[in-house]
Amino acid sequence: MLFRSLRAEGHTTGLIHVTESLPPVPDLAEVVARVRAFDPGLVAFSVMSQQYEWTKRAAAALRVAFPGLPVIVGGVHCTMVPDAVAADGLAEGLWDYVCVGEGEAALAELCRRLELGADTADVPNLRVIRGGAIKANPLGPFPALDELPPEDHFLFDLERITHVREGWLSLLASRGCPYRCTYCFNREIVARYALEGGLEGIRPYLRRYPVDRIIAEARGLVARLPEVRTIIFDDDLFTLDKAHVAAFCRAYAAEGPGLPFVVNAHVQTFDAEMAAALAAAGCSIVKFGLESGSPRVRREILDRHMSNAAIAASFAAAHA
């Protein structure tokens, strides 16, 4: 979440969480009213592709209500097709900035400059729209996760979200994935950083939060949310590094919140030793992405290189 970088620098942040999973969904008049009541210096949208058309309508409504208010849009959709999003912003007057990639540093720098009245034209990671043109700035480095401020989870209505999800709480312990599945955003993020940020190789993209920080975060949230029954670590690939998984499992068993947890795995990074460590720590579910039972489809279409034998072995280890 980008808000933590802003709050760490003394900014006041607010959130309108728009999702059909938490009805009623606010209409545009309510969105405008809530923005007016908050009176921000910047409006920021975080957008996935299925949310993009709604975001355009919301941004248009805010432009009419607040003509001089800066607007920035970011998120996975903007990283996938930043030039198209910037072109929409230019043609329809929707937003002033498009954030590409991981935006903690970019958003904090943008707010710093806006507050000082300084020029924002060269902030890294941003497409800047002004004067009838679009300026594409290079991408800065990925943030070091151990240097980021703590998450501000309770900007969201976590009590209600936990209730709707029947006690399941999602957390992230890492960012990045080494695989290049054709349908996944990770493939495009790495390609984008290589093109615009000079990224060489996958290693800078694969980052983990320190184990003690993950455990402390989980304990703190469970203490405030008594309805939590299961923790889901929604990392793209929790089981990438065996030593890290072993260290996490030891810490979770000794100092964790005492709840079962769920992880995402890949059959090429999973074995009996890892399965035993996860089970001993309280892991109740391991999720594997297979996508197809056909080796040809996995290999030629999905760019997922795994054998049926490896799938069977990993499932057997998990069952055992």
PyMOL commands that set and color helices and strands:
alter all, ss='L'
color gray80, all
select helices_A, chain A and resi 3-8+28-38+49-65+76-80+82-92+104-116+145-147+153-155+158-164+185-196+203-205+211-224+242-255+267-269+272-281+295-302+308-319
alter helices_A, ss='H'
color red, helices_A
select strands_A, chain A and resi 43-46+71-74+97-99+126-130+133-136+168-171+174-175+207-208+230-233+261-265+283-288
alter strands_A, ss='S'
color yellow, strands_A
deselect
rebuild
show_as cartoon
